[in-house]
Each structure stands twice: as C-alpha cells, then as structure tokens.
Amino acid sequence: MSKATKNFLRGLPALFLCCSLTVGCTSAASSSSKQDTAPEESAEPEIKYTIDNIRDYVVGVDEPVELDDGTKRPLINFDNAATTPPLKPAQDAIEKEMKMYGSIGRGFSGKSNHSTDVYVESRDAVMEFVGANPSTYTCFYVNSTTDGLNKLASALVESKDDLILTTRMEHHADDLPWRERCNVIYAEVDDQGRIIYDDIERLLAENEGKVKYVCVTAASNVTGYITDVHRVAKMAHAHGAKIIVDGAQIVAHRKFSMKGETPEEDIDFFVFSAHKMYSPYGGGAVIGPWEILDQHMPTFYGGGIVKIVTDDDVYYKSSPESYEAGSPNYAGVVGMVKAMEVLKEVGFDAIEEHEKRLNKKLIEGLKKLDGVIIYGDSENIDDRVGVVSFNFEDINSYIMAAKLAQSGGIATRRGAFCAHPYVWRLMGISNEEAKTFENCIDMKTPGMIRVSFGIYNTEEEVDEFLKVLGNLIDESRETTKLTADAVPGY
Ligand SMILES: Cc1ncc(COP(=O)(O)O)c(C=O)c1O
C-alpha cells in the first residue's frame, strides 16, 4: 500500500466526520482521477540537468546589481550556505501547479483533489530522497530547519530533567531549542574544529541510559566539515539514545541516506530546509519514525491536526498530520520536491567532485595571501562541503566583507554564522571574553568571512574572487587602521 493511500486511510474517519458534520477541517482528503486534473504537460523537449549546464537553470545569476561606483554587474554569489537562489525548474513547477491549486485535504473540487494528491504523494518523494523506508518513517513539513528542530524539541522533550547530547559545532538551531527546554551536554571539537567522536562516546557512557537524544549536524556551516552521523547513530543507539540530524548543510551537497550499513547505524530523525537546496519558498521537512512521532505532539495547535473537537475534548490525529497545524505551504513543497529531482539528476558524485575542486582552488589561493587565517584543517580538506571561513590577522572582517560586496560585487557572509560557541573556539576566544561582546555591534563583534559554494559556481568565479580579495588587502588594512571601531583580526 502506498504511503499516499495509507495517509488517506489514516485520515478517513476524520474526513468522514468532518464531511458529515460539514464543519471546516483539514483532514487528509480524497484523491480523484489525476489524469483528469493534472496541469497540462508542456511540449518543450525534456532537459537533462548536469553539473556543466546547471548554471543556465539558476534564477538570477546574470541579474546586474549596483556597486558603490554606480556600475552594475551580476554578483558572484558565494553565500550559498545562508540561502540558495531558486532553480528555474522549481520555479516553473510551482507556476505550473498554481494553475491547479486548491485547498489541501478540505475540498471536493478537481483542483482540491489534485493539490491534495500532489501534497500527500510528495511525502514519499522526500523520504525516498533521504533513503527513509515509509514502513518505518513518515515525513512532516515545516518552514525551515529551525522550525523543524523547534517542533521536534517541543514534541520530544517531556521534562526539564531530560538529557540531550549535542556538540560544540552546532548551529544555534540545533542547540537553543534543546537548551531552552531541558539539560544539554556538549561533545567538544578538537583544535582543527572537528567533532571529537570519543567525547560523544565518553558523555554517553558517563550518563549511561540517561541521554534521550543525540543531536548533531551533518555538516558545519562554518568549516564545512561533514559529520560521520552513522558512526554517531551507532554510539547513540548502543547507549539507548535516538539520533536527530540537522541536515541543513548536507542536503544540497552530498547524497544523504538515513539508512546505515547496519540497523544500529540508521538515523532516527532528519531535518532540513528547502531554501538551502535551491527552492527558497519556505519549505522544509522532518523525517522520523511513525512510532515515536505518534507518541508525541508539538506545542503547535490549530486546524488540520484534529479528528474532532467538542466543548471540552480534543481528539487528535496521528502523524504526520498532527505535526502540521494550519494550512500547508503547498508551493514550498512543490518547489522542494522538484529541486530534489534536479539535484538527483545532476548527481551527488558530480556535485561533490565540483565542490572539492572549488574548495581546493580557493584554499590554495587563500594560502598565498599575506596574513590570512583559514579556519579548520586546510591540508586535509576532503571531509568538507563547499564552505571555507577565513580572516586576515590585521584586517577587520566586517570592513573586508563590505568592500568585497560593495566594490567587488562578491557576496560572502561575515560574522559568527549563528554558531557562536563554535566560532569562538576556532578564533581562540574564551567563553568569558565572548560574554563581553553582548552589546557589541558590527566591527566590534568578532567574526570571520565565509565563502560557501553552490552547484552553479565556477572556477573562474574563484579566480576572480581571489584577484579581487588580493587587490582589497592593502586598502582594507588601511581602513582597519583608520577606523576607531574596527578590531583587527575580527
Ligand atoms: C547547520 C545549520 N543548521 C540549521 C540552520 C538553520 O536553517 P534555517 O535558517 O533554514 O532554519 C542553518 C542555517 O544556516 C545551518 O547552517
């Protein structure tokens, strides 16, 4: 039985009740003949997307942007870890689906039935993308990784005494939702910024049987390091914990499978955002086991999650609907599923090879620049996605990043990238010192410059970036000296 049918059947009693009572609700509604209602296929020849032609199908790469001197030219966008531009096929898929858009799970019209079918069936496509078996897992939609991890935390944490294990490499999205709800312990990173796996094992053993969830990022948004999440899964499971993986920085960069080589290595929960995989329309997903999700509910209430409400009782549906209160973001889901299709077609082997080539060129070029500091291991670079963060000893990073954008036409990111404890460690800033930055702004806040690659970036862009960066060094050094607020090396 397909998941769409299974979902449909799970939602049937509620649908029946809602319809017979004619009250507004959002149960998983019926499907009708898809052939009757699907938007017309275009007669255009089918395109095969590859790493060599994908740039032609990314929206806005040639859009001119005004620089400080009044000239206009297309940006070099090296800020893809923050967000990615839309793929044209994702944009087109949304436009096409909008012609047949109707209420999801609530209507009787051809449009409503069509949209409901697409929405329900999309869950299978998402689960297939991450190697999750639908007999064990389900998928619910969220707005982003932050939203997904908060929803999970609100559902899974049962008491302030619960114990979560995470790492000092995490983005705040995989730290604060837990920190604000219960006890959290952190595995350390080493001098190069890699997670110390033995520290995870030590913490699990010292707290034998007490850690409920191990929460870890699949790839760092600061150094690009890829975590061996299946190794972490094995450790977590051996000590009675489940594993939750923040997939924000892996989904568009490496083939990811929730399935390990053995069942102990399987990932329990996986969370990601569509805007980091070329579909910036507000989509995201959480994949997790039915069995666990059905025992919990997020603290997020409204329509669509109930079977029936009486004056004094609420009868909730099971997952995934119980995790999706309110009207769904259909466009976000359509774009995300199309982006996944395109990424698969381009191929993760080709994406990996491409990123490694760009990383190598960039790191080799950076090393030649006077006073550069590259964070993380710059010799063994194979365990990194396309993310490289750096600084210059005597240049304020805020000044340099602003010049890169405003006179060089190159978008990078500058700051501590919502991963403060990790960035302080890499920069050698103590916890006590970090507290003194509470009210600092701009140039007084410590930060790094981050380059992060997308599938459409080119080696020529890296060459251009290195040239522009090199040309800006003297000027930025001088501006740093002359600007009272600028802290060199920050
Ligand atoms: C590793 C990691 N986790 C979580 C997030 C949060 O993602 P979002 O802003 O899409 O919620 C980010 C965003 O940069 C990230 O890099």
The ligand as an ORCA input file, in Angstrom:
! r2SCAN-3c Opt
* xyz 0 1
  C      23.879     23.786     10.044
  C      22.643     24.620     10.055
  N      21.602     24.236     10.791
  C      20.459     24.936     10.835
  C      20.328     26.101     10.130
  C      19.038     26.851     10.191
  O      18.432     26.794      8.954
  P      17.150     27.702      8.640
  O      17.629     29.114      8.745
  O      16.792     27.329      7.266
  O      16.143     27.374      9.642
  C      21.386     26.562      9.351
  C      21.289     27.834      8.618
  O      22.253     28.405      8.192
  C      22.573     25.801      9.305
  O      23.601     26.171      8.561
*
